[in-house]
Amino acid sequence: MIRKLTFLFFLFSTFFYSQQTEEELKNILFDVEFCTAGPKEIREIDSIVTICRKYSYHDGMALGYLKTANIYNKNNEVKKAFYYIDKVDKENLINEESDFEIVLYQHIIKSLLYFNLGERVTAFGLLDEIYEETIRQNNAYYTYVINWQYAGFYNEMNQREKALEKIKIAYKYSKIYRENKNHRYKIHKAHLSWSFMTTSYMAAIYIDMGRHDLAKGYIQESLNDLKKNDNKSLLYFNLFNAAKYYRAVKDFKSARHYLWMCKKIAGHHFKDEFHQKSVAKELKSLYEEMKEKDSTAYYVNQLLDIQTAKEKQNQVLKDIIDKKDQTDEKNEKKLTQGLFFILLVSAVICILFIFLFLRYYKKHKSKGQDKIDIPHKLPVQECIFKEVIRLAKENSPEFLTRFHEYCPHFSEELLKVSVLKISEVRFCAYIYLNFSTKDIAEYTHTSVRTVQTKKYNLRKKLNIPGDMDIYVWFSKLLK
């Protein structure tokens, strides 16, 4: 009741007091309790997203959608989870200037959803494309989260050594995050709870590797951690791995005790296939070792029911993903064809213009000249060049059209290297005209950092060698 009144007071204050900052709204979203979240929390998040939309807080909107997707995934409503993931992309809420934590959160959730669908290449690709940037952030929370995700994937694929390597990194940095020396990090309750799970997961990997002596210490540490935090996700996770350990060392009484606690938590808070299947599978194995046939048969049937439901759900989701991929491919093809058409028309107009100008120039060329050559009208290319420079400085929509008249083969040569968007071709034109980073930022009304990021992304897309200056590369493009 107190929590509800607090939330209503927050909404009331947004109308009668000063505008909430985006950071304040994001903090409220981060603190929404994940493990017990349901329809009520989703409605609260939706209300905050509405406020973020009002003030164009794109990071806040993205975080709200991603948080909602994560809750739906936990509650085994994966179709709705994908719907909210797609909303982030469709509304273009994430760009070069987005808070990195939001970008990382998006990649983590998407990779988990795809991995659970069996799309492992896609799942690892999402992590790989952001891993180096995550490490460069020099943030203990980011580092432990992404390495923990890798460890989970590798362990599911029975690649124990790789899983152990990643969980050791996650364990190290989760401790650094909790210690929080010099108050470097802003500690969110959920982030703190998750950081304790790396200890339990370290034990789980050692158990799967048969190294029970090493697992024992981490199990004791993880059980002691439960005295410091009452988070339901942490409770489930640590008790589940404790049960695995006690089953492995033949202490069946303790294993059954912890598994029944996990089953109760999962029944109330975790409806997703992963949690339900994990408990059922572990109980089946336990009762097999205890020679209790009826209980074993019960959990065998439960696992079959879970698998059947998963296959039906996965088929629906794969159809949705395939349809989305086909739509994206069709749109990209349409965009490419449109760009080629524009280039073709621009080239024809440019050639026609030059032909008419040269004809006019020859016809009206003055016959009387002094011995000293007096310059005539500026050649056509120089005229166009000056106009192109002016349009670039004004950030005019006509800039790219005139630039194609000045360099008719520019886009054609670029597209031989890589398929680019029109906005990327325009940015390439600025570089070709030798504008500095500061100039481009000024003319396009963006920050210097944004321009640097675009240059970096462009260098990767065009495969420009690291030891070559990007301006030199463009200067050689048409030679």
N, C-alpha and C positions, 0 to 999 in steps of 0.2 A: 504493500500500500504506500509506504514511504517513497519507494522508488518511482511509483506511478505519479505521485504528487510532485516529486522533484522534476520529472520529465515534463509534466504539464506546466509547471512554473517556468521551465526553460522556454517552452513554446510561447507562453504569455509574454515573457520578457523580450522576445524577438520583435514583438509588435510595439511595445511601449517604451523600450529603452534603446540604447545604442545598438547599432548593427553588430551581430556576432561576427568575429573574425573566422576565416576559414579554418585556422589552426584550432580554435576552440571547438568548432563543429566536428573536425576530424578526431579530436581527443574523445568526444562523446561517442563517436562511432567505434573507435578502438576499444572503448571500455564496455561496449555491449557484450554481455556474457554469452560466449559462443556455445558452450556445451549444453546449456539448458534452454537455448533460444528456440523459439517457435513462432507462430503467427503473430503474437503480441509484439515481440521484438522486431519482426519484419515490418509491422505497421509503424513502429517508432522510427525505424531506419528510413522508411519511405517519407515520413514527415520531415526528417532532417534533409533528405535529398531534395524535397520540394523547396526548402529554404535555400539550399545551395544553388538550385536552379535559378531562383529569383535573383541572386546576387552574382550569377555566373561563376560560382566556385566549382570549377571542373574537377579538381582533385577530390573535393568532398563528395561530388556526385559519383565519381568513379569508385571511391572507397565504399560508398553506400551500396552501389550495385554489386561490388565484389563480396562485400560482407554478406549480403542477401544470398548471393550464389553459393557461398560457403555453407550457410545455414541450410539451404535447400539440399545441398549435397549430403550434409550430415544426416538429414532426415529422409534420405533415400528418394528425393524428388529431383533426380539428375536432369530431367528435361527442363525443369524450371531453372536449375543452376546454369545450364548452357544458355538459356534465354537471357539471363542477366549478364552473363559474360559477354554475349554478343552485343548487348546494349552499350557497353563501354566502347566497343569498336565502332558501332554504327553511329554513335553520337560524337565520335572523335574526341573523347574526353582525355586521352593520354597522348602527349606529344613530347618534344625535346625538353620542354620547360617544366614538365610534371615532376612532382616530388618523387624521388627515386624509390622510396618505400612503397608507394602505390604501384609503380612499375614492377617492382619485385613481387609484390603481393599478387598482381595479375598473372605473372608468369608461374608462380608457385601453384595457384589454384588451377589454372588451365592445364599445367603439366600433370597434376594429380588426376583431374577428370579424364584426360586422354589416356593416362597410364591405366586407369581402372577400366577403360574401354578396350584395352589391349593394343592401343596405338602407341607402342613404346618408342618408336623412332621419333614421332612427333613430341612425345613427352620429354625425352632427353634433349631434343632440339631446342625446346623452349627454355630449358635450364642452361644449355651450353651457350646460347646466344646472349645470355645476360651474366654469365659466371664471372668473366674477367672484370666487367664493370662493377659487379658486386664487391669483389675483392678490393678494387681500387677505392671504393668508398671508405675503407678502413673503419668499418662499423662492426663491432662484435656481434650485434643482433643479426644483421644481414648475413654475416659469414656463417654463423651457426645454423641459421634457418636453411640456407640453400644447401649446405653440406649434409644436413640432416635429411633433406629431401632426397639427395643423391643416395645416401646410405639406405634409405627405405626402398628405393627402386632396385638398387643392386642386391639387397637382401632378398627381395621378392623373386629376383631372377637367379637366386642361389649363387651369386658371385660374391662369396663371403669376404675374400681378401679386399676387394674394392670397397665393399660395404664397411669393413673395419677401418680402412684408411680414412674414409669420409666421416665416420662417426667419431673417430678420435679428434678430428679437427673440430667437429661440432661440439663435442664435449668440452674441449679446451676453451673455445670462445663463448660457450654458454656460461661458463664460470666467470670469465672476464666480464661478461654482460651483467651478471648478478652482483659481482663485487663493485662495479660501477665506480672505479676510482676517480676522484676529483669531480664526481657527479657529471661525467661526460654525457651519459645517455639519459633520456627521459624514459623512466620505467613505467610501462603500462602493465596493469595487473595480468592480462592474458599473456603478454609476452614473457613475463616473469614465470608464470606457471609452466609455459611450454619449455622454458629453458631447463627445467628440472628433468624433463623427459629424456634428454640425451643420455643421462646416467643409466636409466632403465634400458634404453635401446642398446647401449654398449653391452650390457649384460646379456640381452637377447641374442646379439650376434655371437658372443662367446659361447652361449648355450648351443646355438645352431652349429657352431664349429666343434662342439664336443669338449670345449675347454671349461669345464664346470668350476675348476679351482679359481680361475680368473673371474668367472661370472659371479661367484659368491660375494665378493667384496662390493661389487657394484649393486647387487640386489639389496644388500644390507643398507648401503648408502641411499638407494632409492626409497626404501621403506621408511628410513629416518626422515627423508625429505617430505613425506606426507604429513609430518608433524608441523611443517612450516607453511603448508599451503593446502587449502581445502577444495581446490579446483577439481571438478568431476572428471574432466579429461585426464588430468594427471593421476587421479585416484584409479581410474579404469586402467590406464596404461601401465602404471607401476605394479598394480596388483596382478594384471594379466601376465607380465613377464616374471613376476615372483612365482606365479603358479607354474609357468613353463620350467623354471629352475627346479622347483620342488618335485615336479613330475620326473624331470631328468635324473634327480638323485634318489628317486623312489620314495619320497615322502608324500604318499598319495593323499593322506589326510589333509595336510596343509595345502596341497595343490587343489583339491576339491573345494576347500574352504574359500580360497581366493577366487577360484573360477565362478563359484556361485555368487560371490559379491560382484564380479564383473558382469555376469549375466543379468543381475538385477539392475546395475547401472545402465547397461546397454539397452535393456528393455524400456527404461524410462527416458533415456536421453539420446541414444544413438541408434537410429533406425536404418542407417546405411548398411549396404551389403558387407563392407569390410569388417565392421565391428561385430555384426551378427554372425557372420561366417567364421571369424577368428575364434569366438567363444565356443561355437558349436563344434568346430573342428578339434579344438583342444580338449573339450569334454569327451568327444568320441574317442580320441586317442587315450585319454586317461582311463575311461571305462573299459577299453579293450585290454589295457595292461592290468586292470583290476579284475578281469574276467567276468564282468557284469554284462551279460548278453542283451538283456532287455533295454538297459540304458544305452548301450552301444547302438542297438537298432534304432532307438528313438532319435538319436542325433544323426545317424546316417540318413534317415528320412528327412530330417530338418535340413541337412546340407543339400539334399536333392531338391527340396522346395526352394531354397535360397538360390541354387544354381539355375533352376528353371526360370524363376522370376528375373534373375540377372540377364539371362540370355534374351528374354523377351524385351526387356528394357534397353539392352544394348543394341538390339536390332533396330528399334525405333530411333535411337539416338544416332546410330551410324547412317541411317537413311537421311536424317536431318543434316548431318555433317556433309554427306555426299552431295546433297542438294545445294547446300551453302557453297561448297567448293565449285560446283558446276556454275552457279550464279556468279561467283567471283571470277572464274575463268572467262565466262562470257562477257562480263563487264570489262575485264582487262583487254580482251581481244577487241571489243568495240572501241575502247579508248585508243588502242594502238592504231586501229584502222582510221579513226578520226584524225589522229596526229599525222599519219602518212598523207591523208587527203589534204590537210592544211598545208603540209610541206610541199606537196605537188602543186597546189594552186599558187602558193607563194612563189615557188620556183618559176612557174609559167609567167606570172605577173612580172617578176623581176627581169626575166629574159626579155619579155616584150617591152618593158620600160627602157632597158638598156639599148635595145635595137632602135626604138623610136628616138631616143636621145641622140645616139650616134648619127642617125640619119639627119636629124635636125641640125646637129652640130656641123656636119660636113657641108650641108646646104647653105648655112648662114655664116660660114667661116669668113672672117675678114680677109680681103685680098691685100690690103695695104698694111704692111708691117714695117716698123723701123728695123734698123740693123740689130738693135738690141731687142731681144725677145721680151715683149711685155706680156705678163701672164693674162690669160683670158679668164672666163668664168671657171670656177672651181670644177674639177672633174666630178662626174656623177657619184663615184664611190666616196669621195671626200664629203660631198653634200649629204649623202645618206649617213655617213659615219657621224657627222656633227649632229644630225637629227637623232640618231640612235643614242648618242651620249646624253643629249638633252632629255629624251624620253626616259632613259634609265634613271637619271637623277630625279625626275619627277615621279618615278614609280608608276608610269602610265600604262594602262592596259594595252596600248598600241605598241609598246616597246618590242615585244617578241615578234610581231608581224613585220615591223620595219627592220628588225635585226635579221630576219630570214631573207629579206631583200638584200641586205648588206653581205650576209654570208649564207647563200642558198644551200650549201652542202653541209653546213655545220650540224644540224640535227640528224641528217642522214648518216654522217660519220659516227656521231654519238650512238645512234641506235644500232650500229653494227657491233658496238662494244657491249651495250647492255640496254634493256628496255627501261626507259625512264618515263616518269610522269611529266606533264607539261610544266608543273612548278619546278621540277628538277632541271628541265631543259633551260628554263628561264634563269635559274641560279647559275647554271654552267655558262650561260651567255655573259653574265656579270664577271665571272672569273676570266673568260676569254678576252673581255675588254680590259683586263688588267686592273680592275677595281680592287682596292685593298679590303681586308676584312672590316675595317672601320668604316670605309666608304659604303660597302654593301649594307652594313647594319644601319647606317644613316639613311640611305636611299629607300630601304625596304621597311623602315620603322621597326626594326627588331634589335635585340641585344647582340653584343659582340660574341657572347657565349653561344647564342643560337646559331650564328653564322659559322663559328668554329665547329660546332657539332655537325652542321650540314656538310661542311667541307670534309670532315672525318668520315661521315656516312657515304658521301659521294666517292671518296677515295677508295673505300672498300667495294662499293658497287661497280666502279669502273676498273677495279684491279690495278690501280696506280701503284707502282713500286714505292716502298717506304723511303728509299733513298732519293727519290725524284721529287723535285718541287712541283706542286700541282699546277702552277702557272706555266712552267716549262712544258709540262705534259700537254696542256691545252694549246700552247703556241705551236706545237708540232702536229696537232690533230689534223689540220687541213693541208699539211705539206706532203 
